[in-house]
Amino acid sequence: MKERVAKFSIGEVVRHKVFPFRGVIFDVDPEFANTEEWWNSIPAEVRPSKDQPFYHLLAENDENEYVAYVSEQNLINDESGVPLRNEQVYQIFDMAPTGQFKPKMNLAH
């Protein structure tokens, strides 16, 4: 198996390059690990490679909060500084002095 290094880490706030949402990373898969049904629901012309890290986000857009599963190639750092609305973020993470979210100690494994 090829060794992979994730560009982003748990607790980072990122945004999607194409779609208008952002969120906090709460888990990382070294390569695609979702269902084929999910994979096939993505239009072929924009379907990312499976051979890259995929991130689980506590995501939000202007209307909703939800969990998103996003390929590394479609993420960039969110440097807006705008607070996140998703209440789950604050149940799972504390804000570190650096401004990055850190998992709450009672939830870390």
NUKOLFI-555514 format. One record per atom (N, C-alpha, C): residue in one letter; atom name; x, y, z. Coordinates in Angstrom, 2 decimals, padded with zeros to 5 digits, always signed. Each point is the difference from the previous one (the first is absolute). Example, Ala and Ser with C-alpha at 12.3 -4.5 7.8 and 13.67 -1.06 7.14 Angstrom:
2
<site code="a" site="N" px="+013.19" py="-005.69" pz="+007.80"/>
<site code="a" site="CA" px="-000.89" py="+001.19" pz="+000.00"/>
<site code="a" site="C" px="+000.90" py="+001.20" pz="+000.00"/>
<site code="s" site="N" px="-000.35" py="+001.05" pz="-000.72"/>
<site code="s" site="CA" px="+000.82" py="+001.19" pz="+000.06"/>
<site code="s" site="C" px="-000.77" py="+001.09" pz="+000.73"/>
END
This chain:
109
<site code="m" site="N" px="+000.84" py="-001.18" pz="+000.00"/>
<site code="m" site="CA" px="-000.84" py="+001.18" pz="+000.00"/>
<site code="m" site="C" px="+000.89" py="+001.25" pz="+000.00"/>
<site code="k" site="N" px="-000.34" py="+000.96" pz="-000.81"/>
<site code="k" site="CA" px="+000.75" py="+001.24" pz="-000.10"/>
<site code="k" site="C" px="-000.23" py="+000.86" pz="+001.24"/>
<site code="e" site="N" px="+001.07" py="+000.55" pz="+000.56"/>
<site code="e" site="CA" px="-000.12" py="+000.88" pz="+001.16"/>
<site code="e" site="C" px="-000.60" py="+001.33" pz="-000.46"/>
<site code="r" site="N" px="-000.94" py="+000.51" pz="+000.78"/>
<site code="r" site="CA" px="-000.65" py="+001.26" pz="-000.33"/>
<site code="r" site="C" px="+000.17" py="+000.99" pz="+001.15"/>
<site code="v" site="N" px="+000.18" py="+001.24" pz="-000.35"/>
<site code="v" site="CA" px="+000.08" py="+001.06" pz="+000.99"/>
<site code="v" site="C" px="-001.13" py="+000.98" pz="-000.28"/>
<site code="a" site="N" px="-000.86" py="+000.18" pz="+000.97"/>
<site code="a" site="CA" px="-001.13" py="+000.90" pz="-000.17"/>
<site code="a" site="C" px="+000.47" py="+001.45" pz="+000.05"/>
<site code="k" site="N" px="-000.55" py="+000.81" pz="-000.88"/>
<site code="k" site="CA" px="+000.34" py="+001.42" pz="-000.05"/>
<site code="k" site="C" px="-000.62" py="+000.76" pz="+001.16"/>
<site code="f" site="N" px="-001.18" py="-000.43" pz="+000.44"/>
<site code="f" site="CA" px="-000.73" py="+000.66" pz="+001.07"/>
<site code="f" site="C" px="-000.08" py="-000.91" pz="+001.21"/>
<site code="s" site="N" px="-000.26" py="+000.59" pz="+001.16"/>
<site code="s" site="CA" px="-000.05" py="-000.80" pz="+001.22"/>
<site code="s" site="C" px="-001.32" py="+000.21" pz="+000.74"/>
<site code="i" site="N" px="-000.27" py="-000.90" pz="+000.93"/>
<site code="i" site="CA" px="-001.21" py="+000.08" pz="+000.81"/>
<site code="i" site="C" px="+000.01" py="+001.33" pz="+000.75"/>
<site code="g" site="N" px="-001.13" py="+000.68" pz="-000.05"/>
<site code="g" site="CA" px="-000.14" py="+001.30" pz="+000.66"/>
<site code="g" site="C" px="+000.19" py="+001.19" pz="-000.92"/>
<site code="e" site="N" px="+000.49" py="-000.22" pz="-001.21"/>
<site code="e" site="CA" px="+000.18" py="+001.12" pz="-000.93"/>
<site code="e" site="C" px="-001.34" py="+000.41" pz="-000.60"/>
<site code="v" site="N" px="-000.15" py="+001.30" pz="-000.22"/>
<site code="v" site="CA" px="-001.18" py="+000.53" pz="-000.68"/>
<site code="v" site="C" px="+000.36" py="+000.14" pz="-001.47"/>
<site code="v" site="N" px="-000.80" py="-000.63" pz="-000.85"/>
<site code="v" site="CA" px="+000.24" py="-000.02" pz="-001.44"/>
<site code="v" site="C" px="-001.27" py="+000.39" pz="-000.75"/>
<site code="r" site="N" px="+000.17" py="+000.31" pz="-001.26"/>
<site code="r" site="CA" px="-001.16" py="+000.27" pz="-000.85"/>
<site code="r" site="C" px="+000.14" py="-000.77" pz="-001.30"/>
<site code="h" site="N" px="-001.14" py="-000.26" pz="-000.63"/>
<site code="h" site="CA" px="-000.01" py="-000.71" pz="-001.28"/>
<site code="h" site="C" px="+000.41" py="+000.97" pz="-001.10"/>
<site code="k" site="N" px="+000.79" py="-000.47" pz="-000.95"/>
<site code="k" site="CA" px="+000.46" py="+000.84" pz="-001.10"/>
<site code="k" site="C" px="-001.13" py="+000.38" pz="-000.96"/>
<site code="v" site="N" px="-000.99" py="-000.88" pz="-000.15"/>
<site code="v" site="CA" px="-001.04" py="+000.21" pz="-001.00"/>
<site code="v" site="C" px="-001.34" py="+000.38" pz="+000.62"/>
<site code="f" site="N" px="-000.40" py="-000.74" pz="+001.02"/>
<site code="f" site="CA" px="-001.32" py="+000.20" pz="+000.60"/>
<site code="f" site="C" px="+000.09" py="+000.91" pz="+001.23"/>
<site code="p" site="N" px="-001.06" py="+000.77" pz="+000.27"/>
<site code="p" site="CA" px="+000.05" py="+001.01" pz="+001.06"/>
<site code="p" site="C" px="-000.24" py="-000.57" pz="+001.40"/>
<site code="f" site="N" px="+000.97" py="-000.77" pz="+000.50"/>
<site code="f" site="CA" px="-000.09" py="-000.44" pz="+001.39"/>
<site code="f" site="C" px="+001.39" py="-000.11" pz="+000.60"/>
<site code="r" site="N" px="+000.02" py="-000.01" pz="+001.32"/>
<site code="r" site="CA" px="+001.25" py="-000.13" pz="+000.74"/>
<site code="r" site="C" px="-000.27" py="-000.80" pz="+001.25"/>
<site code="g" site="N" px="+001.05" py="-000.41" pz="+000.69"/>
<site code="g" site="CA" px="-000.21" py="-000.77" pz="+001.22"/>
<site code="g" site="C" px="+001.31" py="-000.36" pz="+000.67"/>
<site code="v" site="N" px="-000.14" py="-000.73" pz="+001.11"/>
<site code="v" site="CA" px="+001.14" py="-000.47" pz="+000.78"/>
<site code="v" site="C" px="+000.21" py="-001.48" pz="-000.28"/>
<site code="i" site="N" px="+001.23" py="-000.38" pz="-000.24"/>
<site code="i" site="CA" px="+000.34" py="-001.41" pz="-000.22"/>
<site code="i" site="C" px="-000.06" py="-000.75" pz="+001.32"/>
<site code="f" site="N" px="-000.77" py="-001.11" pz="+000.01"/>
<site code="f" site="CA" px="-000.04" py="-000.82" pz="+001.21"/>
<site code="f" site="C" px="+000.52" py="-001.41" pz="-000.22"/>
<site code="d" site="N" px="+000.29" py="-000.38" pz="-001.24"/>
<site code="d" site="CA" px="+000.58" py="-001.31" pz="-000.28"/>
<site code="d" site="C" px="+000.61" py="+000.04" pz="-001.40"/>
<site code="v" site="N" px="+000.96" py="-000.89" pz="-000.23"/>
<site code="v" site="CA" px="+000.68" py="-000.07" pz="-001.30"/>
<site code="v" site="C" px="+000.15" py="-001.46" pz="-000.40"/>
<site code="d" site="N" px="-000.34" py="-000.31" pz="-001.25"/>
<site code="d" site="CA" px="+000.27" py="-001.31" pz="-000.59"/>
<site code="d" site="C" px="+001.19" py="+000.16" pz="-000.94"/>
<site code="p" site="N" px="+001.00" py="-000.89" pz="+000.04"/>
<site code="p" site="CA" px="+001.16" py="+000.14" pz="-000.88"/>
<site code="p" site="C" px="-000.33" py="-000.10" pz="-001.49"/>
<site code="e" site="N" px="-001.12" py="-000.65" pz="-000.30"/>
<site code="e" site="CA" px="-000.52" py="-000.04" pz="-001.37"/>
<site code="e" site="C" px="-001.51" py="-000.20" pz="+000.11"/>
<site code="f" site="N" px="-000.69" py="+000.07" pz="-001.12"/>
<site code="f" site="CA" px="-001.45" py="-000.10" pz="-000.02"/>
<site code="f" site="C" px="-000.48" py="-001.22" pz="+000.78"/>
<site code="a" site="N" px="-000.95" py="+000.20" pz="+000.91"/>
<site code="a" site="CA" px="-000.53" py="-001.09" pz="+000.82"/>
<site code="a" site="C" px="-001.50" py="+000.14" pz="+000.22"/>
<site code="n" site="N" px="-000.69" py="+000.50" pz="-001.00"/>
<site code="n" site="CA" px="-001.45" py="+000.11" pz="+000.06"/>
<site code="n" site="C" px="-000.59" py="-001.06" pz="-000.92"/>
<site code="t" site="N" px="-001.31" py="+000.03" pz="-000.22"/>
<site code="t" site="CA" px="-000.66" py="-001.02" pz="-000.80"/>
<site code="t" site="C" px="+000.12" py="+000.28" pz="-001.49"/>
<site code="e" site="N" px="-000.12" py="-001.04" pz="-000.79"/>
<site code="e" site="CA" px="-000.02" py="+000.18" pz="-001.46"/>
<site code="e" site="C" px="-001.22" py="+000.80" pz="-000.43"/>
<site code="e" site="N" px="-001.10" py="-000.15" pz="+000.71"/>
<site code="e" site="CA" px="-001.20" py="+000.78" pz="-000.31"/>
<site code="e" site="C" px="+000.30" py="+001.50" pz="+000.13"/>
<site code="w" site="N" px="+000.68" py="+000.37" pz="+001.09"/>
<site code="w" site="CA" px="+000.38" py="+001.40" pz="+000.20"/>
<site code="w" site="C" px="+000.91" py="+000.45" pz="-001.14"/>
<site code="w" site="N" px="+001.00" py="-000.84" pz="-000.31"/>
<site code="w" site="CA" px="+000.96" py="+000.32" pz="-001.06"/>
<site code="w" site="C" px="-000.69" py="+000.21" pz="-001.34"/>
<site code="n" site="N" px="-000.90" py="-000.89" pz="-000.33"/>
<site code="n" site="CA" px="-000.69" py="+000.08" pz="-001.29"/>
<site code="n" site="C" px="-001.00" py="+001.14" pz="-000.08"/>
<site code="s" site="N" px="-000.38" py="+000.58" pz="+001.15"/>
<site code="s" site="CA" px="-000.92" py="+001.13" pz="+000.00"/>
<site code="s" site="C" px="+000.69" py="+001.30" pz="-000.45"/>
<site code="i" site="N" px="+001.33" py="-000.01" pz="-000.02"/>
<site code="i" site="CA" px="+000.76" py="+001.17" pz="-000.45"/>
<site code="i" site="C" px="+000.09" py="-000.04" pz="-001.53"/>
<site code="p" site="N" px="-000.35" py="+001.09" pz="-000.68"/>
<site code="p" site="CA" px="+000.12" py="-000.01" pz="-001.46"/>
<site code="p" site="C" px="+001.43" py="-000.35" pz="-000.43"/>
<site code="a" site="N" px="+000.13" py="-000.88" pz="-000.97"/>
<site code="a" site="CA" px="+001.30" py="-000.51" pz="-000.43"/>
<site code="a" site="C" px="+000.99" py="+001.11" pz="-000.34"/>
<site code="e" site="N" px="-000.48" py="+001.08" pz="-000.58"/>
<site code="e" site="CA" px="+000.91" py="+001.07" pz="-000.42"/>
<site code="e" site="C" px="+000.61" py="+000.78" pz="+001.17"/>
<site code="v" site="N" px="-000.56" py="-000.13" pz="+001.19"/>
<site code="v" site="CA" px="+000.57" py="+000.68" pz="+001.18"/>
<site code="v" site="C" px="+000.39" py="-000.97" pz="+001.11"/>
<site code="r" site="N" px="-000.07" py="-001.28" pz="-000.30"/>
<site code="r" site="CA" px="+000.32" py="-001.04" pz="+001.00"/>
<site code="r" site="C" px="+001.50" py="+000.02" pz="+000.31"/>
<site code="p" site="N" px="+000.37" py="+000.17" pz="+001.28"/>
<site code="p" site="CA" px="+001.43" py="+000.02" pz="+000.34"/>
<site code="p" site="C" px="+000.60" py="-001.40" pz="+000.03"/>
<site code="s" site="N" px="+001.31" py="-000.05" pz="-000.04"/>
<site code="s" site="CA" px="+000.72" py="-001.27" pz="+000.12"/>
<site code="s" site="C" px="-000.24" py="-000.60" pz="+001.38"/>
<site code="k" site="N" px="-000.12" py="-001.32" pz="+000.06"/>
<site code="k" site="CA" px="-000.15" py="-000.68" pz="+001.29"/>
<site code="k" site="C" px="+001.33" py="-000.11" pz="+000.74"/>
<site code="d" site="N" px="+001.09" py="+000.18" pz="-000.72"/>
<site code="d" site="CA" px="+001.35" py="-000.23" pz="+000.51"/>
<site code="d" site="C" px="+000.57" py="+001.26" pz="+000.66"/>
<site code="q" site="N" px="-000.70" py="+000.53" pz="+000.98"/>
<site code="q" site="CA" px="+000.41" py="+001.20" pz="+000.72"/>
<site code="q" site="C" px="-000.74" py="+000.04" pz="+001.33"/>
<site code="p" site="N" px="+000.46" py="+000.79" pz="+000.97"/>
<site code="p" site="CA" px="-000.75" py="+000.09" pz="+001.25"/>
<site code="p" site="C" px="-001.40" py="+000.59" pz="-000.22"/>
<site code="f" site="N" px="-000.94" py="-000.50" pz="+000.79"/>
<site code="f" site="CA" px="-001.37" py="+000.52" pz="+000.04"/>
<site code="f" site="C" px="-000.28" py="+000.41" pz="+001.44"/>
<site code="y" site="N" px="-000.69" py="+001.11" pz="+000.16"/>
<site code="y" site="CA" px="-000.21" py="+000.61" pz="+001.31"/>
<site code="y" site="C" px="-001.48" py="+000.02" pz="+000.38"/>
<site code="h" site="N" px="-000.25" py="-000.28" pz="+001.27"/>
<site code="h" site="CA" px="-001.34" py="+000.11" pz="+000.58"/>
<site code="h" site="C" px="-000.08" py="+001.38" pz="+000.65"/>
<site code="l" site="N" px="-000.99" py="+000.79" pz="-000.40"/>
<site code="l" site="CA" px="-000.14" py="+001.36" pz="+000.52"/>
<site code="l" site="C" px="-001.31" py="+000.19" pz="+000.74"/>
<site code="l" site="N" px="+000.05" py="+000.75" pz="+001.08"/>
<site code="l" site="CA" px="-001.21" py="+000.58" pz="+000.57"/>
<site code="l" site="C" px="-000.18" py="+001.28" pz="-000.80"/>
<site code="a" site="N" px="-000.88" py="-000.07" pz="-000.99"/>
<site code="a" site="CA" px="-000.08" py="+001.04" pz="-001.03"/>
<site code="a" site="C" px="-001.21" py="+000.89" pz="+000.18"/>
<site code="e" site="N" px="+000.06" py="+001.14" pz="-000.68"/>
<site code="e" site="CA" px="-001.14" py="+000.91" pz="-000.03"/>
<site code="e" site="C" px="+000.06" py="+000.84" pz="-001.26"/>
<site code="n" site="N" px="-001.19" py="+000.35" pz="-000.47"/>
<site code="n" site="CA" px="-000.13" py="+000.98" pz="-001.07"/>
<site code="n" site="C" px="-000.90" py="+001.11" pz="+000.53"/>
<site code="d" site="N" px="-000.51" py="+000.85" pz="-000.85"/>
<site code="d" site="CA" px="-000.83" py="+001.10" pz="+000.48"/>
<site code="d" site="C" px="-001.31" py="-000.45" pz="+000.62"/>
<site code="e" site="N" px="-000.42" py="-001.24" pz="-000.27"/>
<site code="e" site="CA" px="-001.31" py="-000.45" pz="+000.45"/>
<site code="e" site="C" px="+000.02" py="-001.14" pz="+001.01"/>
<site code="n" site="N" px="+000.98" py="-000.90" pz="-000.07"/>
<site code="n" site="CA" px="-000.03" py="-001.23" pz="+000.80"/>
<site code="n" site="C" px="+001.34" py="-000.35" pz="+000.60"/>
<site code="e" site="N" px="-000.06" py="-000.86" pz="+001.02"/>
<site code="e" site="CA" px="+001.18" py="-000.64" pz="+000.56"/>
<site code="e" site="C" px="-000.13" py="-001.49" pz="-000.27"/>
<site code="y" site="N" px="+001.09" py="-000.66" pz="-000.34"/>
<site code="y" site="CA" px="-000.06" py="-001.42" pz="-000.38"/>
<site code="y" site="C" px="+001.40" py="-000.59" pz="+000.02"/>
<site code="v" site="N" px="+000.11" py="-001.30" pz="-000.24"/>
<site code="v" site="CA" px="+001.28" py="-000.68" pz="-000.13"/>
<site code="v" site="C" px="+000.30" py="-000.16" pz="-001.48"/>
<site code="a" site="N" px="+001.21" py="+000.36" pz="-000.41"/>
<site code="a" site="CA" px="+000.42" py="-000.12" pz="-001.39"/>
<site code="a" site="C" px="+001.22" py="-000.92" pz="-000.09"/>
<site code="y" site="N" px="+000.16" py="-000.64" pz="-001.16"/>
<site code="y" site="CA" px="+001.13" py="-000.87" pz="-000.29"/>
<site code="y" site="C" px="+000.65" py="+000.54" pz="-001.26"/>
<site code="v" site="N" px="+001.23" py="+000.51" pz="+000.11"/>
<site code="v" site="CA" px="+000.58" py="+000.78" pz="-001.09"/>
<site code="v" site="C" px="+001.43" py="-000.45" pz="-000.30"/>
<site code="s" site="N" px="+000.33" py="-000.09" pz="-001.28"/>
<site code="s" site="CA" px="+001.36" py="-000.35" pz="-000.42"/>
<site code="s" site="C" px="+000.96" py="+001.16" pz="+000.28"/>
<site code="e" site="N" px="+001.25" py="-000.35" pz="+000.23"/>
<site code="e" site="CA" px="+001.01" py="+001.01" pz="+000.30"/>
<site code="e" site="C" px="+000.12" py="+001.04" pz="-001.12"/>
<site code="q" site="N" px="-000.09" py="-000.45" pz="-001.26"/>
<site code="q" site="CA" px="+000.17" py="+000.92" pz="-001.12"/>
<site code="q" site="C" px="-001.06" py="+001.09" pz="-000.04"/>
<site code="n" site="N" px="-001.11" py="-000.20" pz="+000.70"/>
<site code="n" site="CA" px="-001.09" py="+000.97" pz="-000.02"/>
<site code="n" site="C" px="-000.05" py="+000.90" pz="+001.23"/>
<site code="l" site="N" px="+001.04" py="-000.03" pz="+000.83"/>
<site code="l" site="CA" px="+000.01" py="+000.82" pz="+001.21"/>
<site code="l" site="C" px="+001.13" py="+001.02" pz="-000.02"/>
<site code="i" site="N" px="-000.28" py="+001.14" pz="+000.63"/>
<site code="i" site="CA" px="+001.00" py="+001.03" pz="+000.27"/>
<site code="i" site="C" px="-000.20" py="+000.48" pz="+001.43"/>
<site code="n" site="N" px="+001.04" py="+000.60" pz="+000.57"/>
<site code="n" site="CA" px="-000.14" py="+000.57" pz="+001.34"/>
<site code="n" site="C" px="-001.03" py="+001.12" pz="-000.02"/>
<site code="d" site="N" px="-000.79" py="+000.08" pz="+001.07"/>
<site code="d" site="CA" px="-000.93" py="+001.11" pz="+000.17"/>
<site code="d" site="C" px="+000.66" py="+000.99" pz="+000.95"/>
<site code="e" site="N" px="+000.32" py="+001.15" pz="-000.51"/>
<site code="e" site="CA" px="+000.67" py="+001.02" pz="+000.80"/>
<site code="e" site="C" px="-000.91" py="+001.18" pz="+000.26"/>
<site code="s" site="N" px="-001.31" py="-000.21" pz="-000.10"/>
<site code="s" site="CA" px="-000.96" py="+001.09" pz="+000.16"/>
<site code="s" site="C" px="-000.07" py="+000.50" pz="+001.44"/>
<site code="g" site="N" px="+000.27" py="-000.88" pz="+000.96"/>
<site code="g" site="CA" px="-000.13" py="+000.39" pz="+001.41"/>
<site code="g" site="C" px="-001.43" py="+000.10" pz="+000.49"/>
<site code="v" site="N" px="-000.95" py="-000.30" pz="-000.87"/>
<site code="v" site="CA" px="-001.42" py="+000.05" pz="+000.38"/>
<site code="v" site="C" px="-000.32" py="-001.20" pz="+000.88"/>
<site code="p" site="N" px="-000.62" py="+000.21" pz="+001.17"/>
<site code="p" site="CA" px="-000.33" py="-001.13" pz="+000.87"/>
<site code="p" site="C" px="-000.95" py="-000.98" pz="-000.69"/>
<site code="l" site="N" px="+000.15" py="-001.26" pz="+000.33"/>
<site code="l" site="CA" px="-000.88" py="-001.04" pz="-000.54"/>
<site code="l" site="C" px="-001.28" py="-000.07" pz="+000.81"/>
<site code="r" site="N" px="-001.11" py="-000.27" pz="-000.65"/>
<site code="r" site="CA" px="-001.31" py="-000.13" pz="+000.65"/>
<site code="r" site="C" px="-000.28" py="-001.40" pz="+000.49"/>
<site code="n" site="N" px="+000.60" py="-001.00" pz="-000.63"/>
<site code="n" site="CA" px="-000.31" py="-001.40" pz="+000.27"/>
<site code="n" site="C" px="+000.29" py="-000.33" pz="+001.47"/>
<site code="e" site="N" px="-001.05" py="-000.22" pz="+000.79"/>
<site code="e" site="CA" px="+000.15" py="-000.25" pz="+001.44"/>
<site code="e" site="C" px="+000.81" py="-001.26" pz="+000.29"/>
<site code="q" site="N" px="-000.02" py="-000.97" pz="-000.90"/>
<site code="q" site="CA" px="+000.78" py="-001.23" pz="+000.21"/>
<site code="q" site="C" px="+001.49" py="+000.30" pz="+000.12"/>
<site code="v" site="N" px="+000.46" py="+001.03" pz="-000.69"/>
<site code="v" site="CA" px="+001.42" py="+000.37" pz="+000.06"/>
<site code="v" site="C" px="+000.40" py="+000.25" pz="+001.45"/>
<site code="y" site="N" px="-000.84" py="+000.73" pz="+000.73"/>
<site code="y" site="CA" px="+000.34" py="+000.41" pz="+001.37"/>
<site code="y" site="C" px="-000.27" py="-001.10" pz="+001.02"/>
<site code="q" site="N" px="-000.70" py="-001.05" pz="-000.41"/>
<site code="q" site="CA" px="-000.18" py="-001.18" pz="+000.86"/>
<site code="q" site="C" px="+001.22" py="-000.91" pz="-000.09"/>
<site code="i" site="N" px="+000.69" py="+000.02" pz="-001.13"/>
<site code="i" site="CA" px="+001.12" py="-000.90" pz="-000.25"/>
<site code="i" site="C" px="+001.35" py="+000.68" pz="+000.19"/>
<site code="f" site="N" px="+000.07" py="+001.30" pz="-000.28"/>
<site code="f" site="CA" px="+001.28" py="+000.71" pz="+000.00"/>
<site code="f" site="C" px="+000.02" py="+001.16" pz="+000.99"/>
<site code="d" site="N" px="+001.20" py="+000.33" pz="+000.46"/>
<site code="d" site="CA" px="+000.30" py="+001.24" pz="+000.71"/>
<site code="d" site="C" px="+000.87" py="+000.84" pz="-000.93"/>
<site code="m" site="N" px="-000.05" py="+001.31" pz="+000.18"/>
<site code="m" site="CA" px="+000.84" py="+000.88" pz="-000.79"/>
<site code="m" site="C" px="+001.36" py="+000.15" pz="+000.70"/>
<site code="a" site="N" px="+001.06" py="-000.31" pz="-000.71"/>
<site code="a" site="CA" px="+001.36" py="+000.14" pz="+000.53"/>
<site code="a" site="C" px="+000.45" py="+001.46" pz="-000.14"/>
<site code="p" site="N" px="+001.00" py="+000.42" pz="+000.76"/>
<site code="p" site="CA" px="+000.51" py="+001.38" pz="-000.14"/>
<site code="p" site="C" px="+000.47" py="+000.33" pz="-001.42"/>
<site code="t" site="N" px="+000.37" py="-001.02" pz="-000.76"/>
<site code="t" site="CA" px="+000.45" py="+000.21" pz="-001.38"/>
<site code="t" site="C" px="-001.15" py="+000.32" pz="-000.94"/>
<site code="g" site="N" px="-001.24" py="-000.17" pz="+000.48"/>
<site code="g" site="CA" px="-001.16" py="+000.22" pz="-000.85"/>
<site code="g" site="C" px="-000.50" py="-001.26" pz="-000.67"/>
<site code="q" site="N" px="+000.73" py="-001.10" pz="+000.14"/>
<site code="q" site="CA" px="-000.44" py="-001.28" pz="-000.57"/>
<site code="q" site="C" px="-000.83" py="-000.73" pz="+001.04"/>
<site code="f" site="N" px="-000.93" py="-000.79" pz="-000.47"/>
<site code="f" site="CA" px="-000.81" py="-000.83" pz="+000.89"/>
<site code="f" site="C" px="+000.79" py="-001.23" pz="+000.41"/>
<site code="k" site="N" px="-000.10" py="-000.36" pz="+001.27"/>
<site code="k" site="CA" px="+000.65" py="-001.20" pz="+000.55"/>
<site code="k" site="C" px="-001.09" py="-000.87" pz="+000.60"/>
<site code="p" site="N" px="+000.06" py="-001.33" pz="-000.23"/>
<site code="p" site="CA" px="-001.02" py="-000.89" pz="+000.60"/>
<site code="p" site="C" px="-000.03" py="+000.16" pz="+001.51"/>
<site code="k" site="N" px="-001.21" py="+000.01" pz="+000.56"/>
<site code="k" site="CA" px="-000.14" py="+000.06" pz="+001.46"/>
<site code="k" site="C" px="+000.66" py="-001.23" pz="+000.59"/>
<site code="m" site="N" px="+000.67" py="+000.17" pz="+001.09"/>
<site code="m" site="CA" px="+000.77" py="-001.09" pz="+000.61"/>
<site code="m" site="C" px="-000.87" py="-001.22" pz="+000.32"/>
<site code="n" site="N" px="-001.22" py="+000.19" pz="+000.44"/>
<site code="n" site="CA" px="-000.85" py="-001.14" pz="+000.36"/>
<site code="n" site="C" px="-000.49" py="-000.76" pz="-001.22"/>
<site code="l" site="N" px="+000.19" py="+000.53" pz="-001.20"/>
<site code="l" site="CA" px="-000.42" py="-000.68" pz="-001.23"/>
<site code="l" site="C" px="+001.18" py="-000.55" pz="-000.79"/>
<site code="a" site="N" px="+001.20" py="+000.48" pz="+000.29"/>
<site code="a" site="CA" px="+001.18" py="-000.44" pz="-000.76"/>
<site code="a" site="C" px="+000.31" py="-001.46" pz="+000.31"/>
<site code="h" site="N" px="+000.50" py="-000.72" pz="-001.00"/>
<site code="h" site="CA" px="+000.38" py="-001.38" pz="+000.24"/>
<site code="h" site="C" px="+001.45" py="-000.23" pz="-000.33"/>
END
